[in-house]
Amino acid sequence: MKKILIVLLVCINYSIYAQDSLIVYFGFDQYTLSKKSRGQLIELKNSGKTIVSIHGFTDTCGSVTYNKWLAEKRIASVINQLKSKSINENYAFGEEFLFAKNNKQNRKVVIIYDSKTPSTNIPQKESITSQITAGKVGEKIRLKSLNFYPGIADLLPQSTSVLKELLAAMNANKKLIIEIHGHICCAPEDYANLSNERAQTVYQFLINNGIEPARMSYKGFGVSQPLFPVPEKTEEERVGNRRVEIKIISN
């Protein structure tokens, strides 16, 4: 087991990228960027981060065909503001995926980007395994490299390594009992119960890999426990609020 933990720690330390997202909203039946959205996109462009993909959405007003066209126009507005011709993965979902009861929250474009993280200077104590080993009952540990596709509870492939490290820690310490907490950002309410579903995704991964259900529970907190005031002012604050944590119940 010690050998497995060492290998996993090495894998975490060589990881270069962690994916995050930026959401920009549009007015009803509009694809023109607001002043706020232009500022957010300029900030992202100037950060030098690599754009991975762009996803366009609409509300249910209008036909499916029209909304697909509107989503494409919104994506085009974002690409034009970013002044990038190298973004190959663009998805105009239109009204196919509705994540909020309030239609204002569905009129959006989600930009997925790679956010560089240090690869060789990550202290050993910052790994999940080390934090759990030294952690006390009641302490919360953020799964920093855990990321989901925008607006849903499906994990991005890059999240596998952090889940495997959590799994290894659970296997190495049979007394460890945890609560899995989900949090979201960028909305006044968790309209679709997304924070709970994302916490459940982590819970189900551990069950599927042999961890007893009695050692875990999960819960979504929506936006009730933000690290930064809502609405967030910067992308760093949005990333901080959009998180999954584990709370040590017994160790």
Rosetta blueprint (number, residue, H / E / L):
1 M L
2 K H
3 K H
4 I H
5 L H
6 I H
7 V H
8 L H
9 L H
10 V H
11 C H
12 I H
13 N H
14 Y H
15 S L
16 I L
17 Y E
18 A E
19 Q E
20 D E
21 S E
22 L E
23 I E
24 V E
25 Y E
26 F L
27 G L
28 F L
29 D L
30 Q L
31 Y L
32 T L
33 L L
34 S L
35 K H
36 K H
37 S H
38 R H
39 G H
40 Q H
41 L H
42 I H
43 E H
44 L H
45 K H
46 N H
47 S H
48 G L
49 K L
50 T E
51 I E
52 V E
53 S E
54 I E
55 H E
56 G E
57 F E
58 T L
59 D L
60 T L
61 C L
62 G L
63 S L
64 V H
65 T H
66 Y H
67 N H
68 K H
69 W H
70 L H
71 A H
72 E H
73 K H
74 R H
75 I H
76 A H
77 S H
78 V H
79 I H
80 N H
81 Q H
82 L H
83 K L
84 S L
85 K L
86 S L
87 I L
88 N L
89 E E
90 N E
91 Y E
92 A E
93 F E
94 G E
95 E L
96 E L
97 F L
98 L L
99 F L
100 A L
101 K L
102 N L
103 N H
104 K H
105 Q H
106 N H
107 R L
108 K E
109 V E
110 V E
111 I E
112 I E
113 Y E
114 D E
115 S E
116 K E
117 T L
118 P L
119 S L
120 T L
121 N L
122 I L
123 P L
124 Q H
125 K H
126 E H
127 S L
128 I H
129 T H
130 S H
131 Q H
132 I H
133 T H
134 A H
135 G L
136 K L
137 V L
138 G L
139 E L
140 K E
141 I E
142 R E
143 L L
144 K L
145 S L
146 L L
147 N L
148 F E
149 Y L
150 P L
151 G L
152 I L
153 A L
154 D L
155 L E
156 L L
157 P H
158 Q H
159 S H
160 T H
161 S H
162 V H
163 L H
164 K H
165 E H
166 L H
167 L H
168 A H
169 A H
170 M H
171 N H
172 A H
173 N L
174 K L
175 K L
176 L L
177 I E
178 I E
179 E E
180 I E
181 H E
182 G E
183 H L
184 I L
185 C L
186 C L
187 A L
188 P L
189 E L
190 D L
191 Y L
192 A L
193 N L
194 L H
195 S H
196 N H
197 E H
198 R H
199 A H
200 Q H
201 T H
202 V H
203 Y H
204 Q H
205 F H
206 L H
207 I H
208 N H
209 N L
210 G L
211 I L
212 E L
213 P H
214 A H
215 R H
216 M E
217 S E
218 Y E
219 K E
220 G E
221 F L
222 G L
223 V L
224 S L
225 Q L
226 P L
227 L L
228 F L
229 P L
230 V L
231 P L
232 E L
233 K L
234 T L
235 E H
236 E H
237 E H
238 R H
239 V H
240 G H
241 N H
242 R L
243 R L
244 V E
245 E E
246 I E
247 K E
248 I E
249 I E
250 S E
251 N L
